[in-house]
């Protein structure tokens, strides 16, 4: 299945740059996101961003929702990679694989 995904970075507490903390994926129907342990603030902000996107564009998830989340993020505390398309069994599998990759580094 074609899945669009992006990594999310958070401001590093030890350096003046960003470090990977989570991943977002869109499978054409739903948006899934997950974060490494210890990033509860980012998870809470993600839930709020999904709510705002649904209020703006409706409950049927589209690429507009996905792009809205990326465009409206606070540039000082977070950043996103550009969305990339990949082949995964599901959006959840995509996010899980990205988190495993981030955690291994």
C-alpha positions in Angstrom: 0.0 0.0 0.0 1.3 3.5 -0.8 1.9 5.4 2.4 3.2 9.0 2.6 5.3 9.6 5.7 7.5 12.2 7.4 9.7 12.2 10.4 9.3 14.8 13.2 12.3 16.3 14.9 12.3 18.0 18.3 14.7 20.6 19.6 17.7 18.9 21.2 18.4 19.7 24.8 22.1 19.3 24.4 22.8 20.8 21.0 21.4 23.7 19.0 19.6 21.5 16.4 16.8 18.9 16.1 16.8 15.2 16.8 14.3 12.7 15.5 11.5 12.0 18.0 8.6 10.6 16.0 6.9 9.8 12.7 3.7 10.5 10.9 2.1 8.5 8.1 -0.9 8.9 5.8 -2.3 5.9 3.9 -5.0 7.8 1.9 -7.7 7.3 4.6 -6.1 8.0 8.0 -3.2 9.7 9.6 -1.1 7.8 12.2 1.6 9.2 14.4 3.8 7.9 17.2 6.8 9.1 19.2 9.8 7.7 21.0 9.3 7.3 24.8 9.9 10.5 26.7 8.2 12.8 24.1 4.8 13.1 25.8 4.6 16.9 25.1 5.0 16.1 21.3 2.3 13.5 21.6 -0.1 16.0 23.2 0.7 18.6 20.5 0.1 15.9 17.8 -3.4 15.2 19.2 -4.2 18.9 19.2 -2.9 19.3 15.6 -5.1 16.4 14.4 -8.1 18.0 16.1 -7.3 21.4 14.5 -6.9 19.7 11.0 -10.2 17.9 11.4 -11.9 21.1 12.4 -10.5 22.9 9.4 -10.9 20.2 6.7 -13.5 17.7 8.1 -13.3 14.2 9.4 -12.4 12.5 6.1 -8.6 12.5 6.2 -6.9 13.9 3.1 -3.4 14.9 2.1 -4.6 18.5 3.1 -4.7 17.3 6.7 -1.2 15.9 6.5 0.2 19.0 4.9 -1.7 21.3 7.3 -0.1 19.6 10.3 3.4 20.1 8.8 2.8 23.8 7.9 1.3 24.8 11.2 3.9 23.3 13.5 5.9 25.6 15.8 9.2 26.0 13.9 11.1 26.8 17.1 10.3 23.5 18.9 9.7 21.0 16.0 10.5 20.3 12.4 9.4 17.8 9.8 11.1 16.1 6.9 9.3 16.6 3.5 6.7 13.9 3.0 8.0 10.8 1.2 6.0 8.0 -0.4 6.8 4.3 0.4 5.3 0.9 0.2 4.1 -0.5 3.6 1.3 -2.8 4.7 -0.3 0.0 6.7 0.3 3.5 8.0 0.9 1.9 11.5 3.5 -0.4 10.1 5.3 2.5 8.5 5.4 4.6 11.7 6.6 1.5 13.7 9.4 0.9 11.2 10.5 4.5 11.3 10.5 4.5 15.1 12.6 1.3 15.2 15.1 2.9 12.8 15.3 6.1 14.9 15.7 4.2 18.2 18.6 2.1 16.8 20.7 5.2 16.1 
